[in-house]
Amino acid sequence: MRILVLGNLASWTVAATFSLRSSILAVGIGMTIWLALMPVIEAAEQTVPQRTVPFEKQGRVFGFAQTIESAASPIVAFLIGPLAEELAMPFMTDGAGADWIGNWFGRGPARGLALCFTVAGIIGLIVTAIARRSRSYRLLDRESAAPIFLTGTPPAGSSDSDHPAPGHLAPDETAQDEPGEVGAGHERV
């Protein structure tokens, strides 16, 4: 979970900062960093549900997640064009944005598009920081950090009290779902 959050924080920071100046070097460096972070973020994103979702439900969970991701891409692609063309580009060309931040951010349609990246990066940073501080994140982080023993038993020398039963949380927290089996021959402890 930490890798996922830190990767997203870095990704959103790049999105918010690479477009601050109109420079092909900044765009090249920013996009290289951003593209290098994507496999790390995607791997962490796949690992968390594999470690926390019961085996028999993973197909449904991954299918639903893939559906949402697949649906989001065209929606965002169709929305950002008109928003950029009707709001951001005029805002930075001859609108209030050109007067307000144009001296240091730049003016013109290209700077309107750059403003979209910067604003998206700032929003992403805020949302990621809020998610990082949430109770749900802490519970999911704790659950995903628990070791999975493929033999179905804890390692020699450890007692059952060292490892909670699958799906059980600490006594001061409550679970939303019923505890389930992780899979045939697999047990989360």
DRENDRENZA-511119 format. One record per atom (N, C-alpha, C, CB): residue in three letters; x, z, y. Coordinates in steps of 0.2 Angstrom, whole numbers, plus 2048, in hexadecimal, padded with zeros to 3 digits. Glycine has a CB too. Layout:
residues N
AlaXZY
...
end
This chain:
residues 189
Met8048007FA
Met800800800
Met804800806
Met7FB806800
Arg80A804806
Arg80E80480C
Arg8117FD80E
Arg81480980B
Ile8137FA808
Ile8167F3809
Ile8107EE80D
Ile8187F0803
Leu80A7EF80A
Leu8057EB80D
Leu8047EC814
Leu7FF7EC809
Val8037F3816
Val8027F481D
Val8087F3821
Val8017FC81E
Leu80E7F481F
Leu8147F3823
Leu8157EB824
Leu81B7F6820
Gly8147E781F
Gly8147E081F
Gly80F7DD824
Gly8137DD818
Asn8097E0824
Asn8047DE829
Asn8067E0830
Asn7FD7E1827
Leu8087E6831
Leu80B7E8837
Leu8107E383A
Leu80D7EF837
Ala8157E1836
Ala81A7DD838
Ala8177D6839
Ala81F7DC832
Ser8127D3835
Ser80F7CD836
Ser80B7CC83C
Ser80B7CB830
Trp8087D283E
Trp8047D2844
Trp8087D284A
Trp7FF7D7844
Thr80E7D6849
Thr8137D684F
Thr8167D0851
Thr8187DC84D
Val8177CC84B
Val81A7C584C
Val8157C1850
Val81C7C2846
Ala80F7C184D
Ala8097BD850
Ala8087BF858
Ala8037BE84C
Ala8097C5859
Ala8087C7860
Ala80E7C6865
Ala8067CF860
Thr8147C5862
Thr8197C4866
Thr81D7BD866
Thr81E7C9865
Phe81C7B9861
Phe8207B3861
Phe81D7AE866
Phe81F7B085A
Ser8177AF869
Ser8147AA86D
Ser8157AD875
Ser80D7A886C
Leu8187B2876
Leu8197B587D
Leu81C7B0881
Leu81C7BC87D
Arg8217AD87F
Arg8257A8883
Arg8247A1880
Arg82C7AA884
Ser82479C884
Ser823795881
Ser82A79387F
Ser820790887
Ser82C794879
Ser832792876
Ser83279086F
Ser837798877
Ile83578A86D
Ile835788867
Ile83978C862
Ile837781866
Leu83E78F865
Leu842794861
Leu83E79A85F
Leu848796865
Ala83A79D864
Ala8367A3862
Ala8317A185D
Ala8327A5869
Val82E79B85E
Val829799859
Val82C798852
Val82579285B
Gly832795852
Gly83579484B
Gly83779B848
Gly83C79084C
Ile83A79F84C
Ile83C7A6849
Ile8367AA847
Ile8407AA84E
Gly8307AA84B
Gly82A7AD84A
Gly8277AB843
Gly8257AD84F
Met8267A4843
Met8237A183D
Met8277A2837
Met82279A83E
Thr82E7A2837
Thr8327A4831
Thr8317AB82F
Thr83A7A3833
Ile8317AF833
Ile8307B6832
Ile8297B782F
Ile8317BB838
Trp8247B4832
Trp81D7B5830
Trp81C7B2829
Trp8187B1835
Leu81F7AC827
Leu81E7A9821
Leu8227AD81C
Leu8217A2821
Ala8287B081D
Ala82C7B4819
Ala8287BA817
Ala8327B681B
Leu8247BD81B
Leu8207C381A
Leu81A7C1815
Leu81D7C6820
Met8177BB815
Met8117BA812
Met8117BB80A
Met80F7B3813
Pro8177B9807
Pro8177BB7FF
Pro8177C27FE
Pro81D7B77FC
Val81A7C6802
Val81B7CD801
Val8147D0802
Val8207D0806
Ile8117CE808
Ile80A7D1809
Ile8057CF803
Ile8077CE810
Glu8057C9801
Glu8017C67FC
Glu8027CA7F5
Glu8017BF7FB
Ala8087CB7F4
Ala80A7CF7EE
Ala8077D67EE
Ala8127CF7EC
Ala8087D97F4
Ala8067E07F4
Ala7FE7E07F4
Ala8087E37FB
Glu7FB7DB7F7
Glu7F47DB7F7
Glu7F17DA7F0
Glu7F17D57FB
Gln7F57D67EC
Gln7F27D57E5
Gln7F47DC7E0
Gln7F67CF7E2
Thr7F97DF7E2
Thr7FB7E57DE
Thr7F77EB7DF
Thr8027E77E0
Val7F47EC7E5
Val7F07F27E6
Val7EA7F27E2
Val7EE7F27EE
Pro7E67EC7E2
Pro7E07EC7DD
Pro7E27EC7D6
Pro7DC7E67DF
Gln7E77E97D4
Gln7E97E97CD
Gln7EA7F17CB
Gln7EF7E57CC
Arg7ED7F57CF
Arg7EE7FC7CE
Arg7E98007CE
Arg7F47FE7D2
Thr7E47FE7D2
Thr7DE8037D4
Thr7D78017D1
Thr7DE8047DB
Val7D67FB7D0
Val7D07F97CD
Val7D07F97C6
Val7CE7F27D0
Pro7CB7FC7C3
Pro7CB7FC7BB
Pro7CB7F57B9
Pro7C47FF7B9
Phe7CF7F47B3
Phe7D07ED7B0
Phe7CA7E97AF
Phe7D47EE7AA
Glu7C57EC7AD
Glu7BF7E87AB
Glu7BB7E67B1
Glu7BA7EC7A7
Lys7BD7E87B7
Lys7BA7E67BD
Lys7BE7E27C2
Lys7B77EC7C1
Gln7C47E17C0
Gln7C97DD7C4
Gln7C77D67C5
Gln7D07DD7C1
Gly7C47D37C0
Gly7C27CC7C1
Gly7BD7CB7C7
Gly7BF7C97BB
Arg7B87D07C7
Arg7B37CF7CC
Arg7B67D17D3
Arg7AD7D47CA
Val7BA7D67D3
Val7BD7D87D9
Val7C27D27DC
Val7C27DE7D8
Phe7C67CF7D8
Phe7CA7CA7DA
Phe7C67C47DC
Phe7CF7C87D5
Gly7C17C27D8
Gly7BD7BD7DA
Gly7B97BE7E1
Gly7B77BC7D4
Phe7B77C47E2
Phe7B37C57E8
Phe7B87C57EE
Phe7B07CC7E8
Ala7BE7C77ED
Ala7C37C77F2
Ala7C57C07F4
Ala7CA7CB7F0
Gln7C67BC7EE
Gln7C87B57EF
Gln7C37B17F3
Gln7CA7B27E9
Thr7BC7B37F1
Thr7B77AF7F5
Thr7B77B17FC
Thr7B07B27F2
Ile7B87B77FE
Ile7B87B9805
Ile7BE7B6809
Ile7B97C1806
Glu7C47B6806
Glu7CA7B2809
Glu7C87AB809
Glu7D07B4804
Ser7C67A8804
Ser7C47A1805
Ser7BF79F80A
Ser7C279E7FE
Ala7BA7A380B
Ala7B57A2810
Ala7B77A3817
Ala7AF7A680E
Ala7BC7A8818
Ala7BF7AA81E
Ala7C37A4821
Ala7C37B081E
Ser7C77A181E
Ser7CB79B820
Ser7C7796824
Ser7CF79881B
Pro7C2793821
Pro7BF78D825
Pro7BB79082B
Pro7BA789820
Ile7B879682A
Ile7B479982F
Ile7B979A835
Ile7B17A082D
Val7BE79D834
Val7C379F83A
Val7C679883D
Val7C97A3837
Ala7C7793838
Ala7CA78D83B
Ala7C478983F
Ala7CB788835
Phe7BE78A83E
Phe7B9787842
Phe7B778B848
Phe7B378683E
Leu7B8791848
Leu7B779584E
Leu7BD795853
Leu7B679C84C
Ile7C3795851
Ile7C8796855
Ile7C979085A
Ile7CF797852
Gly7C878A857
Gly7C878385B
Gly7C4784862
Gly7C677D857
Pro7BD785861
Pro7B9785867
Pro7BB78B86B
Pro7B2785865
Leu7BC791868
Leu7BE79686C
Leu7C4795871
Leu7BF79D868
Ala7C979286D
Ala7CF790871
Ala7CE78B876
Ala7D578E86C
Glu7CA786875
Glu7C9781879
Glu7C578387F
Glu7C677B876
Glu7C078787E
Glu7BB788883
Glu7BD78F887
Glu7B4789880
Leu7C0793884
Leu7C279A887
Leu7C979A889
Leu7C079F883
Ala7CE79A884
Ala7D579C885
Ala7D8797889
Ala7D879D87E
Met7D7791887
Met7DB78B88B
Met7D978B892
Met7DA784888
Pro7D378B894
Pro7D178B89B
Pro7D379289F
Pro7C978A89C
Phe7D379789B
Phe7D579E89D
Phe7DC79E8A0
Phe7D47A3898
Met7E079A89C
Met7E779A89E
Met7E97948A2
Met7EC79A898
Thr7E57908A3
Thr7E678A8A7
Thr7E478B8AE
Thr7E27848A4
Asp7DE78C8B0
Asp7DC78D8B7
Asp7D77938B7
Asp7D97878BA
Gly7D77978B2
Gly7D279D8B2
Gly7D67A38B5
Gly7CF79E8AC
Ala7D37A98B3
Ala7D57AF8B6
Ala7DC7B18B2
Ala7D07B58B4
Gly7DD7AF8AC
Gly7E37B08A8
Gly7E97AD8AB
Gly7E27AE8A1
Ala7E87A78AE
Ala7EE7A48B1
Ala7F07A88B7
Ala7EC79D8B3
Asp7EB7AA8BB
Asp7ED7AF8C1
Asp7EF7B58BF
Asp7E67AF8C5
Trp7EC7B88B9
Trp7EE7BF8B7
Trp7F57C08B4
Trp7E97C28B3
Ile7F67BC8AF
Ile7FC7BC8AB
Ile8007B68AB
Ile7FB7BE8A4
Gly7FE7B18AE
Gly8017AA8AE
Gly8087AA8B0
Gly7FD7A58B2
Asn80A7AF8B5
Asn8117AF8B8
Asn8167B08B2
Asn8127B48BD
Trp8147B58AD
Trp8197B68A8
Trp8187B48A1
Trp81A7BE8A8
Phe8117B28A0
Phe80F7B089A
Phe80F7A889A
Phe8087B2898
Gly80E7A589F
Gly80E79E8A0
Gly80779B8A1
Gly81179A89A
Arg8067958A4
Arg8007928A5
Arg7FF78C8A1
Arg7FF7918AD
Gly7F978A8A0
Gly7F778489D
Gly7F4785896
Gly7FD78089C
Pro7F177F893
Pro7EE77F88D
Pro7F2782887
Pro7EB77988B
Ala7F8781887
Ala7FD783881
Ala7FD78B882
Ala804780882
Arg7FD78D888
Arg7FE795889
Arg7F7798887
Arg800797890
Gly7F2794887
Gly7EB797885
Gly7EB79887E
Gly7E6792887
Leu7EE79387A
Leu7EF793873
Leu7F3799871
Leu7F178D870
Ala7F979A875
Ala7FE79F873
Ala7FA7A6874
Ala80479F878
Leu7F67A6879
Leu7F27AD87B
Leu7EE7AE875
Leu7EE7AC881
Cys7EB7A9871
Cys7E77AB86B
Cys7EB7AE866
Cys7E47A4868
Phe7F17AC865
Phe7F67AF860
Phe7F77B6862
Phe7FC7AB85F
Thr7F97B7869
Thr7FB7BE86B
Thr7F57C386A
Thr7FD7BD872
Val7EF7C186C
Val7E97C586C
Val7E77C7864
Val7E37C286F
Ala7E87C1860
Ala7E67C3859
Ala7EB7C7856
Ala7E77BC855
Gly7F27C7858
Gly7F77CC856
Gly7F67D3858
Gly7FE7C9858
Ile7F37D385E
Ile7F27DA861
Ile7EC7DD85D
Ile7F17DA868
Ile7E77D985C
Ile7E17DC859
Ile7E37DE851
Ile7DB7D6859
Gly7E77D984E
Gly7E97DB847
Gly7ED7E1847
Gly7ED7D5845
Leu7F17E284C
Leu7F57E884C
Leu7F17EF84D
Leu7FA7E8852
Ile7EC7EE851
Ile7E77F4852
Ile7E37F584C
Ile7E27F2858
Val7E17F0849
Val7DD7F1842
Val7E17F483D
Val7D97EA840
Thr7E77F183C
Thr7EB7F4837
Thr7ED7FB838
Thr7F27EF836
Ala7EF7FD83E
Ala7F0804840
Ala7EA80883E
Ala7F2804847
Ile7E4806840
Ile7DE80A83F
Ile7DD80B837
Ile7D8807842
Ala7DE805833
Ala7DE80682C
Ala7E380A829
Ala7DE7FE829
Arg7E980A82C
Arg7EE80E829
Arg7ED81682A
Arg7F580D82D
Arg7E981882F
Arg7E781F830
Arg7E182182D
Arg7E7820838
Ser7DD81C82A
Ser7D781E827
Ser7D8822820
Ser7D3818825
Arg7D282681F
Arg7D282A818
Arg7D2825812
Arg7CC82E818
Ser7CE81F813
Ser7CE81B80D
Ser7D581880C
Ser7CA81580F
Tyr7D9817811
Tyr7E0815810
Tyr7E481A80C
Tyr7E4813816
Arg7E382080E
Arg7E782680B
Arg7E5826803
Arg7E682C80E
Leu7DF826802
Leu7DC8267FB
Leu7DF8207F7
Leu7D58267FB
Leu7DE81A7FA
Leu7E08147F6
Leu7E88147F5
Leu7DE80E7FA
Asp7EC8177FA
Asp7F38177F9
Asp7F581C7F4
Asp7F681A800
Arg7F18227F4
Arg7F38277EE
Arg7F18247E7
Arg7EF82D7F0
Glu7EC8207E7
Glu7E981E7E1
Glu7EE8187DE
Glu7E281B7E1
Ser7F08147E3
Ser7F580E7E1
Ser7FC8107E0
Ser7F58097E7
Ala7FE8167E2
Ala8048197E1
Ala80581C7DA
Ala80681E7E6
Ala7FF81E7D7
Ala7FF8217D0
Ala80281D7CB
Ala7F88247CE
Pro80681F7C7
Pro80981B7C2
Pro8048197BC
Pro80F81E7BE
Ile8058137B9
Ile8018117B4
Ile8058117AE
Ile7FE80A7B5
Phe8038147A8
Phe8078157A2
Phe80481079D
Phe80881C79F
Leu80880B79B
Leu805806797
Leu804808790
Leu80A800796
Thr80780E78E
Thr806811787
Thr7FF815787
Thr80B815785
Gly7FC81678D
Gly7F681A78D
Gly7F882278D
Gly7F2819787
Thr7FE82478D
Thr80082B78D
Thr80582C792
Thr80282D786
Pro805832795
Pro80A83379A
Pro811834797
Pro80983A79E
Pro81783379B
Pro81D833798
Pro81F83A795
Pro82283279D
Ala82383A790
Ala82584178D
Ala827846792
Ala82A83F787
Gly82584C791
Gly828851795
Gly82385379B
Gly82E850798
Ser81E84F79C
Ser8198507A1
Ser81385279E
Ser81884A7A6
Ser80F8577A1
Ser80985979F
Ser8038567A2
Ser8088617A0
Asp7FD85679E
Asp7F78537A1
Asp7F68557A8
Asp7F285479C
Ser7F785C7AA
Ser7F685E7B0
Ser7FA85B7B6
Ser7F68667B0
Asp7FF8587B4
Asp8048547B9
Asp80084E7BB
Asp80A8537B6
His7FC84B7B7
His7F98457B8
His7F18457B8
His7FC83F7B3
Pro7EE8447BD
Pro7E68447BD
Pro7E483F7B8
Pro7E38447C4
Ala7DE8407B6
Ala7DA83B7B1
Ala7D98357B5
Ala7D483E7AE
Pro7D882F7B2
Pro7D78297B6
Pro7D18297BA
Pro7D68237B1
Gly7D28277C0
Gly7CC8277C5
Gly7CB82D7C9
Gly7C68247C2
His7CE8337C7
His7CD8397CA
His7D183A7D0
His7CE83F7C5
Leu7CE83D7D5
Leu7D283F7DB
Leu7D48467DB
Leu7CE83D7E1
Ala7D78487E1
Ala7D984F7E2
Ala7D38537E3
Ala7DE8507E8
Pro7D38597E1
Pro7CD85D7E2
Pro7C985D7E9
Pro7CE8647E0
Asp7CD85C7EE
Asp7CA85C7F5
Asp7C78567F7
Asp7CF85E7FA
Glu7C78507F3
Glu7C584A7F4
Glu7BF8487EF
Glu7CA8457F5
Thr7BB8437F2
Thr7B68417ED
Thr7B683A7EC
Thr7AF8437F0
Ala7B58377E6
Ala7B58307E5
Ala7AE82D7E6
Ala7B782F7DD
Gln7AE8277E8
Gln7A88237E9
Gln7A58207E3
Gln7A981E7EF
Asp7AA81E7DE
Asp7A881B7D8
Asp7A981F7D2
Asp7AC8147D7
Glu7A681D7CD
Glu7A78217C6
Glu7AE81F7C4
Glu7A281F7C1
Pro7B18247C1
Pro7B88227BE
Pro7B781E7B8
Pro7BC8297BC
Gly7BC8197B8
Gly7BB8147B2
Gly7C28147AE
Gly7B980E7B5
Glu7C18107A9
Glu7C780F7A5
Glu7CB8097A9
Glu7C680C79E
Val7D280A7A8
Val7D68057AB
Val7D77FF7A7
Val7DD8087AC
Gly7D67FF7A1
Gly7D77FA79C
Gly7D87FC795
Gly7DB7F479F
Ala7D87F7790
Ala7D97F978A
Ala7E17FB789
Ala7D87F3785
Gly7E2801787
Gly7E9804786
Gly7EC80678C
Gly7ED7FE782
His7E9805792
His7EC807798
His7E880D79B
His7EC80179D
Glu7EC81179E
Glu7E98177A1
Glu7ED8197A7
Glu7E981D79C
Arg7E981A7AD
Arg7EC81C7B3
Arg7EC8247B3
Arg7E881A7B9
Val7F28277B4
Val7F382E7B4
Val7F78307BA
Val7F78307AD
end
